[in-house]
Each structure stands twice: as structure tokens, then as C-alpha cells.
Amino acid sequence: MNIATRVCAVLLGASFTAGLASPALAQQKPAATFRNPLRTEGPDPWVTRHGGFYYYTHTTGRNITLWKTQALSAVPQAAAAVVWTPPATGPNSAEIWAPELHRLDGKWYLYYTATDKARAGDNSRYVFVLENAASDPTTGTWADKGRVNTKHTGLDGSVFEQDGRRYFLYSAYVGPQSVLAIAPMTNPWTLAPEREVIIARPSFEWEKGGGRQILEGPEFLAGKQGQLLVVYSASACWDDNYCLGMLTARKGSDPLRPESWTKVPQPVFKPSAENQVWGTGHNSFTKSADGREDWLVYHAKAAADGKCEGRSSRMQRFTWNPDGTPNFGVPVSLTQPQPKPSGE
């Protein structure tokens, strides 16, 4: 074979190989990273995982909408399903806030805050609950189970189970503004109100921002050493330094005893001027698809403008301190790529 023939053969072989590779090149690998936000308008986000799917929701103010996805980082692309619209009149007819979706006793329950359109405001604001027997909460029928019978007006109801008992947490309007209260539950929509107790009041300056004294958005988190943890949001939503605080109780403690709880003196998650993240709060917790990672889902805003508006939902992975408490780190910039949750 002369030189010209060899060159021709090499060129033909290269062309043939390139032709085989082109379909593979056209199929780009999925991106290994994502960037916040999850939803551009996403105050008070909540995520739960069941049956291989994540169900996400946040405050819309006008209804309850669920987003369903198999990948947590795919919430931005998930289709929205409006599952409940408030009645035109009545105690739960306006200001639909902070929905939370829970799977209890084989059914779905949506806890949400609402007020009466005819006399809207804190004096008529309570937590209400809906029930759905369908396996998929974006389908089926949601039955109105009415108002949760809390001792006080308030908002931001949540549920957790500990040592075989179920408890209800909420932000109660007591005194200058709001405190954290807890009560045992007799069923998913009924409390034992005579046993309701206050477990925390605003006491630090960082809990009194925006001209108000507010503890809200309480969420239960199991500590790595068996302790009970409640992570809550502090100060008014329009305060740029809105942040997360935490209560701790030793393993085996009675959640209904106020003395069981100790408040961490500093915020456990707070704004970052360097990363242009403000108003960090009203969170939920979830796991990666393979169960190996813990993720914090929260809202924040990109401007220090003293407003509640502009809160987008975001997420980032968190780790654990040697004492079994969470280390949430610093809120991530919107421009910073993050590795997707493991298992996606």
C-alpha cells in the first residue's frame, strides 16, 4: 500500500468512527449540578417524599398547589396541580398561607393557615386541615376537616411523631406577637387543647426584627443523638435579617414540658451579605432520593429591601455537628452551582 492509499484509508476510518460517535454526542449527559431558586415566587416552601416522588408546595395566598416530581432538583420543571381553592366566604376564605402536606394513618393531610375574608386579620387567623384518601395527593378529593382546635389564634401548623405519640406545633398569637406552642393530637385534625403548652417566646434581639416579636414556622427535626429539635423562623417576614433559630430537648424528654426545651442563643441559619441572600427562613427538611443526604428547603430574597415580597424557594444540603445537631452552613448564592441530591 503506497502513502496516498494509506492516507485515504486513515481518513475514511476517521470519518466512519465520527459517524458512529455523533448520535452518542447528541445525547448529552444530564447536568450534575443545579442552581437555586426552585420557584421564583416561593414563600414558605414545604417538601415531603413518598412512594418515590417529592411533593412540593408553598404559599400562593389564593389556593393550595402541589408540584410532583421524582427529582428534588426538578421542582422548577414540575407541573403544577391546584388541589384546593378556598370557599368564597367563611373562616377559611382568605389569606391561604404556609401549606404543609403530611402522610398520616394511610391518608394525606394538608395543614394550612387561613382567615375570614369578612374580618381578615390576626384575630381570625387559624390553622385548618384537609384530608384525602387517594394514594397520590395530586388526585382524589380533599375533604374539609375544619379548624384545628388550638387554644389560640395563630398560624404555621406542623405535625411530628415521637415515641409513638403525635404532636402539633404552631405559632400562637400570645402577648406582643407570636410564640411557639405544642399540643398532643387525638387524631390528625383534633388536639387535646387542655394539654397545649407554650415552649418558646421571643427573647433575643434577632427574634424582634421588623418592629415585631415573632417566632413562627416551627419544624421538627430528629437529632443524630436522639435529641428533639425544633427549627423556627424569627422576626417579621419583611425584616431583611429574618433567620432560623432552634430549640433542643434531650433524648427522652417530654415535649409537653416547657422546661424540656433550651433555645440556642444565636441563629442557626442567617442571611449572607456576601452571597446576596436575605430573609432566610420558613424551612422544611427532606432527604435525597437515595436517603443518604439531608436537605434544607427554605425561602429567601435577593434584595435587602425591607419587604416580604420577592421570596423565592431554595434548597441546599446540610451536614451534622459532632453533638448531633444540624450544621446548615451559609446560604448559597443564586449564581453558585450545587451538586444535585444524591440518587438523582
Kinemage of the C-alpha trace (Angstrom):
@kinemage 1
@onewidth
@group {chain A} dominant
@subgroup {mainchain}
@vectorlist {calphas} color= white
{ca met a 1} P 0.000 0.000 0.000
{ca asn a 2} L 1.506 3.325 -1.049
{ca ile a 3} L 1.428 6.502 1.045
{ca ala a 4} L -1.567 8.014 -0.751
{ca thr a 5} L -3.618 4.852 -0.200
{ca arg a 6} L -2.720 4.757 3.480
{ca val a 7} L -3.774 8.391 3.978
{ca cys a 8} L -7.070 7.739 2.237
{ca ala a 9} L -7.749 4.702 4.446
{ca val a 10} L -6.989 6.644 7.620
{ca leu a 11} L -9.283 9.491 6.590
{ca leu a 12} L -12.097 7.082 5.724
{ca gly a 13} L -11.701 5.296 9.066
{ca ala a 14} L -11.792 8.550 10.991
{ca ser a 15} L -14.892 9.652 9.134
{ca phe a 16} L -16.601 6.316 9.850
{ca thr a 17} L -15.725 6.499 13.563
{ca ala a 18} L -17.002 10.059 13.805
{ca gly a 19} L -20.231 8.986 12.159
{ca leu a 20} L -20.725 6.287 14.783
{ca ala a 21} L -19.962 8.683 17.658
{ca ser a 22} L -22.267 11.520 16.595
{ca pro a 23} L -25.529 10.014 17.981
{ca ala a 24} L -23.844 9.463 21.347
{ca leu a 25} L -22.551 13.010 21.385
{ca ala a 26} L -26.050 14.262 20.608
{ca gln a 27} L -27.298 12.586 23.790
{ca gln a 28} L -25.810 14.943 26.351
{ca lys a 29} L -25.340 13.684 29.903
{ca pro a 30} L -27.735 15.231 32.419
{ca ala a 31} L -26.239 18.145 34.296
{ca ala a 32} L -24.697 17.069 37.599
{ca thr a 33} L -25.457 20.427 39.211
{ca phe a 34} L -28.374 22.792 39.710
{ca arg a 35} L -28.845 26.393 40.785
{ca asn a 36} L -31.430 27.985 43.015
{ca pro a 37} L -34.213 29.067 43.046
{ca leu a 38} L -36.657 26.167 42.972
{ca arg a 39} L -39.537 28.562 42.372
{ca thr a 40} L -39.065 32.280 41.720
{ca glu a 41} L -42.152 33.045 43.800
{ca gly a 42} L -41.999 30.515 46.603
{ca pro a 43} L -42.564 31.757 50.164
{ca asp a 44} L -42.984 29.206 52.967
{ca pro a 45} L -41.877 26.133 50.958
{ca trp a 46} L -42.680 22.604 52.091
{ca val a 47} L -41.449 19.285 50.662
{ca thr a 48} L -42.284 15.703 51.558
{ca arg a 49} L -41.293 12.448 49.839
{ca his a 50} L -43.468 9.370 49.449
{ca gly a 51} L -43.595 6.433 47.049
{ca gly a 52} L -40.594 7.605 45.034
{ca phe a 53} L -41.980 11.130 44.480
{ca tyr a 54} L -41.393 14.513 46.031
{ca tyr a 55} L -44.415 16.693 46.664
{ca tyr a 56} L -43.635 20.385 46.921
{ca thr a 57} L -45.880 23.301 47.892
{ca his a 58} L -45.605 26.925 49.010
{ca thr a 59} L -47.786 29.900 49.869
{ca thr a 60} L -49.720 31.205 46.882
{ca gly a 61} L -52.183 33.157 49.024
{ca arg a 62} L -55.159 32.179 46.875
{ca asn a 63} L -55.207 28.339 46.788
{ca ile a 64} L -53.153 25.244 47.578
{ca thr a 65} L -50.984 23.995 44.729
{ca leu a 66} L -48.820 20.863 44.678
{ca trp a 67} L -45.870 20.089 42.409
{ca lys a 68} L -44.939 16.414 41.935
{ca thr a 69} L -41.513 15.228 40.785
{ca gln a 70} L -39.147 12.268 41.124
{ca ala a 71} L -36.113 14.559 41.417
{ca leu a 72} L -35.923 17.289 44.041
{ca ser a 73} L -33.817 19.497 41.769
{ca ala a 74} L -36.536 19.202 39.093
{ca val a 75} L -39.145 21.141 41.081
{ca pro a 76} L -38.704 24.106 38.666
{ca gln a 77} L -39.838 21.904 35.766
{ca ala a 78} L -42.637 20.062 37.596
{ca ala a 79} L -46.253 20.540 36.554
{ca ala a 80} L -48.492 22.399 38.998
{ca ala a 81} L -51.754 20.919 40.279
{ca val a 82} L -54.228 23.160 42.122
{ca val a 83} L -55.736 20.738 44.658
{ca trp a 84} L -57.878 23.092 46.728
{ca thr a 85} L -59.467 26.518 46.356
{ca pro a 86} L -60.965 28.298 49.391
{ca pro a 87} L -64.685 28.971 49.704
{ca ala a 88} L -65.991 32.414 48.828
{ca thr a 89} L -66.942 33.110 52.444
{ca gly a 90} L -66.311 31.693 55.883
{ca pro a 91} L -63.481 31.232 58.405
{ca asn a 92} L -61.014 29.833 55.835
{ca ser a 93} L -61.865 32.066 52.877
{ca ala a 94} L -58.789 34.319 52.651
{ca glu a 95} L -55.009 34.609 53.048
{ca ile a 96} L -54.177 30.954 52.458
{ca trp a 97} L -50.657 30.588 53.851
{ca ala a 98} L -47.979 28.020 54.665
{ca pro a 99} L -49.493 24.719 53.477
{ca glu a 100} L -47.875 21.515 54.734
{ca leu a 101} L -48.545 18.044 53.330
{ca his a 102} L -48.319 15.053 55.709
{ca arg a 103} L -48.956 11.333 55.255
{ca leu a 104} L -50.716 10.081 58.412
{ca asp a 105} L -52.561 6.813 59.095
{ca gly a 106} L -52.596 5.912 55.398
{ca lys a 107} L -54.131 9.201 54.240
{ca trp a 108} L -52.897 12.619 53.150
{ca tyr a 109} L -53.466 15.730 55.240
{ca leu a 110} L -52.893 19.342 54.258
{ca tyr a 111} L -52.472 21.815 57.101
{ca tyr a 112} L -52.750 25.469 56.121
{ca thr a 113} L -53.306 28.888 57.657
{ca ala a 114} L -56.332 30.998 56.712
{ca thr a 115} L -58.514 33.851 57.895
{ca asp a 116} L -62.082 35.047 57.363
{ca lys a 117} L -62.459 37.387 54.390
{ca ala a 118} L -65.237 39.270 56.199
{ca arg a 119} L -62.933 40.151 59.114
{ca ala a 120} L -59.481 39.305 57.818
{ca gly a 121} L -56.523 39.617 60.139
{ca asp a 122} L -54.727 38.019 63.057
{ca asn a 123} L -57.856 37.937 65.238
{ca ser a 124} L -59.490 35.404 62.923
{ca arg a 125} L -56.369 33.570 61.730
{ca tyr a 126} L -56.215 29.829 62.454
{ca val a 127} L -54.790 26.572 61.110
{ca phe a 128} L -57.163 24.359 59.104
{ca val a 129} L -56.825 20.834 57.712
{ca leu a 130} L -57.911 18.877 54.630
{ca glu a 131} L -57.996 15.081 54.204
{ca asn a 132} L -57.502 12.921 51.089
{ca ala a 133} L -57.647 9.109 50.931
{ca ala a 134} L -56.050 8.870 47.454
{ca ser a 135} L -52.570 7.374 47.150
{ca asp a 136} L -51.460 10.383 45.097
{ca pro a 137} L -52.274 13.749 46.750
{ca thr a 138} L -52.468 15.496 43.363
{ca thr a 139} L -55.542 13.333 42.657
{ca gly a 140} L -58.619 12.328 44.632
{ca thr a 141} L -60.904 14.515 46.715
{ca trp a 142} L -59.859 16.785 49.546
{ca ala a 143} L -62.391 16.810 52.400
{ca asp a 144} L -62.508 19.833 54.681
{ca lys a 145} L -61.908 18.680 58.267
{ca gly a 146} L -62.278 22.207 59.601
{ca arg a 147} L -60.204 24.251 62.006
{ca val a 148} L -57.607 22.656 64.225
{ca asn a 149} L -58.845 23.319 67.770
{ca thr a 150} L -55.853 25.267 69.037
{ca lys a 151} L -56.126 27.281 72.238
{ca his a 152} L -55.079 30.500 70.492
{ca thr a 153} L -55.333 32.138 67.104
{ca gly a 154} L -52.160 31.586 65.105
{ca leu a 155} L -50.506 30.165 62.032
{ca asp a 156} L -47.947 27.741 60.571
{ca gly a 157} L -49.181 24.394 61.882
{ca ser a 158} L -46.962 21.306 61.638
{ca val a 159} L -47.067 17.707 62.860
{ca phe a 160} L -44.433 15.320 64.190
{ca glu a 161} L -44.309 11.936 65.885
{ca gln a 162} L -42.077 10.933 68.763
{ca asp a 163} L -42.031 7.694 70.786
{ca gly a 164} L -45.326 6.567 69.294
{ca arg a 165} L -47.184 9.825 70.003
{ca arg a 166} L -48.225 12.576 67.619
{ca tyr a 167} L -47.862 16.281 68.342
{ca phe a 168} L -48.983 19.531 66.753
{ca leu a 169} L -46.660 22.554 66.612
{ca tyr a 170} L -47.771 26.054 65.676
{ca ser a 171} L -47.074 29.757 66.076
{ca ala a 172} L -49.638 31.113 68.547
{ca tyr a 173} L -50.646 34.759 68.885
{ca val a 174} L -49.920 35.428 72.541
{ca gly a 175} L -48.647 38.678 74.013
{ca pro a 176} L -46.949 41.230 71.706
{ca gln a 177} L -46.982 38.887 68.716
{ca ser a 178} L -46.310 35.149 68.440
{ca val a 179} L -44.843 32.279 70.447
{ca leu a 180} L -44.307 28.564 69.789
{ca ala a 181} L -46.865 26.153 71.214
{ca ile a 182} L -47.298 22.386 71.175
{ca ala a 183} L -50.186 20.023 71.921
{ca pro a 184} L -50.794 16.257 71.657
{ca met a 185} L -53.122 15.091 68.893
{ca thr a 186} L -56.048 12.698 69.334
{ca asn a 187} L -56.449 12.354 65.555
{ca pro a 188} L -54.983 14.216 62.540
{ca trp a 189} L -57.425 17.135 62.908
{ca thr a 190} L -58.046 17.257 66.666
{ca leu a 191} L -55.859 18.285 69.610
{ca ala a 192} L -56.122 17.807 73.346
{ca pro a 193} L -56.250 21.594 73.937
{ca glu a 194} L -56.132 21.315 77.716
{ca arg a 195} L -52.582 19.994 77.332
{ca glu a 196} L -51.360 22.703 74.956
{ca val a 197} L -48.273 24.497 76.281
{ca ile a 198} L -46.006 27.338 75.160
{ca ile a 199} L -42.413 26.177 74.714
{ca ala a 200} L -40.703 29.360 73.464
{ca arg a 201} L -41.207 33.134 73.426
{ca pro a 202} L -39.199 35.860 71.651
{ca ser a 203} L -36.297 36.708 73.963
{ca phe a 204} L -33.332 37.679 71.753
{ca glu a 205} L -32.994 40.844 69.687
{ca trp a 206} L -32.704 38.791 66.475
{ca glu a 207} L -36.214 37.472 67.215
{ca lys a 208} L -37.631 41.009 67.306
{ca gly a 209} L -36.731 42.396 63.880
{ca gly a 210} L -39.048 44.489 61.754
{ca gly a 211} L -40.681 46.070 64.774
{ca arg a 212} L -42.364 42.804 65.820
{ca gln a 213} L -41.694 39.932 68.219
{ca ile a 214} L -42.200 36.783 66.187
{ca leu a 215} L -41.438 33.071 66.399
{ca glu a 216} L -43.108 31.198 63.532
{ca gly a 217} L -42.778 28.331 61.073
{ca pro a 218} L -41.760 25.658 63.639
{ca glu a 219} L -40.471 22.411 62.122
{ca phe a 220} L -39.445 19.247 63.954
{ca leu a 221} L -36.088 17.633 63.212
{ca ala a 222} L -34.724 14.481 64.851
{ca gly a 223} L -31.185 14.974 66.162
{ca lys a 224} L -28.472 12.442 65.399
{ca gln a 225} L -28.050 11.621 69.087
{ca gly a 226} L -31.739 11.128 69.807
{ca gln a 227} L -32.456 14.690 70.861
{ca leu a 228} L -35.595 16.554 69.806
{ca leu a 229} L -35.048 19.676 67.714
{ca val a 230} L -37.457 22.391 66.610
{ca val a 231} L -36.183 24.807 63.973
{ca tyr a 232} L -38.226 28.002 63.714
{ca ser a 233} L -38.229 31.350 61.902
{ca ala a 234} L -37.584 34.542 63.837
{ca ser a 235} L -38.657 38.182 63.294
{ca ala a 236} L -41.094 39.670 60.782
{ca cys a 237} L -41.075 38.395 57.194
{ca trp a 238} L -40.194 41.895 55.944
{ca asp a 239} L -37.110 42.063 58.150
{ca asp a 240} L -34.024 41.511 55.980
{ca asn a 241} L -32.393 39.590 58.849
{ca tyr a 242} L -35.242 37.068 59.135
{ca cys a 243} L -33.467 33.870 60.146
{ca leu a 244} L -33.734 30.396 61.661
{ca gly a 245} L -33.462 29.657 65.370
{ca met a 246} L -33.526 26.295 67.122
{ca leu a 247} L -34.859 24.657 70.283
{ca thr a 248} L -33.281 21.490 71.654
{ca ala a 249} L -34.540 18.853 74.094
{ca arg a 250} L -32.563 15.896 75.403
{ca lys a 251} L -33.345 12.342 74.330
{ca gly a 252} L -36.305 11.001 76.265
{ca ser a 253} L -37.591 14.446 77.207
{ca asp a 254} L -41.318 15.137 77.408
{ca pro a 255} L -42.116 17.600 74.568
{ca leu a 256} L -45.061 18.920 76.595
{ca arg a 257} L -42.859 20.213 79.397
{ca pro a 258} L -41.576 23.731 78.626
{ca glu a 259} L -38.501 23.120 80.754
{ca ser a 260} L -37.500 20.293 78.395
{ca trp a 261} L -36.603 22.865 75.741
{ca thr a 262} L -33.473 25.011 75.513
{ca lys a 263} L -33.150 27.801 72.969
{ca val a 264} L -29.896 28.152 71.023
{ca pro a 265} L -28.742 31.753 71.703
{ca gln a 266} L -27.696 32.536 68.111
{ca pro a 267} L -29.420 31.954 64.739
{ca val a 268} L -28.569 28.583 63.196
{ca phe a 269} L -29.109 29.893 59.627
{ca lys a 270} L -28.994 33.557 58.716
{ca pro a 271} L -28.623 35.942 55.755
{ca ser a 272} L -25.347 36.402 53.882
{ca ala a 273} L -24.488 39.866 52.569
{ca glu a 274} L -21.555 38.361 50.669
{ca asn a 275} L -23.844 35.948 48.810
{ca gln a 276} L -26.678 38.491 48.486
{ca val a 277} L -29.121 36.269 50.331
{ca trp a 278} L -31.584 37.925 52.701
{ca gly a 279} L -34.651 36.953 54.697
{ca thr a 280} L -33.654 33.293 55.133
{ca gly a 281} L -36.393 31.281 56.764
{ca his a 282} L -39.630 29.286 56.870
{ca asn a 283} L -37.979 25.996 56.026
{ca ser a 284} L -38.673 22.298 55.676
{ca phe a 285} L -36.411 19.241 55.639
{ca thr a 286} L -36.152 16.321 53.260
{ca lys a 287} L -33.807 13.542 52.125
{ca ser a 288} L -32.070 12.883 48.817
{ca ala a 289} L -33.595 10.221 46.579
{ca asp a 290} L -31.218 7.552 47.918
{ca gly a 291} L -31.724 8.635 51.524
{ca arg a 292} L -28.054 9.458 52.062
{ca glu a 293} L -28.210 13.243 52.216
{ca asp a 294} L -30.166 15.792 54.247
{ca trp a 295} L -31.532 18.883 52.509
{ca leu a 296} L -32.843 22.187 53.796
{ca val a 297} L -35.617 23.797 51.734
{ca tyr a 298} L -36.268 27.442 52.625
{ca his a 299} L -37.209 30.831 51.238
{ca ala a 300} L -35.019 33.898 50.849
{ca lys a 301} L -34.824 37.085 48.811
{ca ala a 302} L -32.084 38.689 46.722
{ca ala a 303} L -32.545 42.270 47.952
{ca ala a 304} L -32.268 43.859 51.391
{ca asp a 305} L -35.394 45.933 50.796
{ca gly a 306} L -37.420 45.526 53.971
{ca lys a 307} L -40.248 43.745 52.138
{ca cys a 308} L -41.966 40.364 52.296
{ca glu a 309} L -42.215 40.290 48.501
{ca gly a 310} L -39.617 38.617 46.313
{ca arg a 311} L -39.178 35.478 48.413
{ca ser a 312} L -38.044 32.547 46.262
{ca ser a 313} L -37.798 28.933 47.399
{ca arg a 314} L -34.309 27.445 47.556
{ca met a 315} L -32.529 24.377 48.813
{ca gln a 316} L -29.105 23.263 49.929
{ca arg a 317} L -27.541 20.238 51.542
{ca phe a 318} L -26.742 20.344 55.252
{ca thr a 319} L -24.487 18.255 57.474
{ca trp a 320} L -24.303 17.415 61.179
{ca asn a 321} L -22.177 18.628 64.065
{ca pro a 322} L -20.425 16.144 66.397
{ca asp a 323} L -23.103 16.768 69.058
{ca gly a 324} L -25.863 15.561 66.718
{ca thr a 325} L -27.258 18.997 65.838
{ca pro a 326} L -27.547 20.248 62.231
{ca asn a 327} L -24.965 22.438 60.521
{ca phe a 328} L -26.877 24.404 57.888
{ca gly a 329} L -23.846 26.391 56.732
{ca val a 330} L -24.139 29.675 54.839
{ca pro a 331} L -26.990 30.332 52.370
{ca val a 332} L -25.792 29.693 48.833
{ca ser a 333} L -25.715 32.434 46.192
{ca leu a 334} L -28.152 32.179 43.297
{ca thr a 335} L -25.152 32.129 40.946
{ca gln a 336} L -23.422 29.183 42.627
{ca pro a 337} L -23.897 25.712 41.098
{ca gln a 338} L -24.590 22.962 43.634
{ca pro a 339} L -24.304 19.182 43.196
{ca lys a 340} L -27.712 17.629 42.707
{ca pro a 341} L -29.044 15.485 45.551
{ca ser a 342} L -27.505 12.015 45.511
{ca gly a 343} L -29.501 9.361 43.723
{ca glu a 344} L -30.872 11.664 41.036
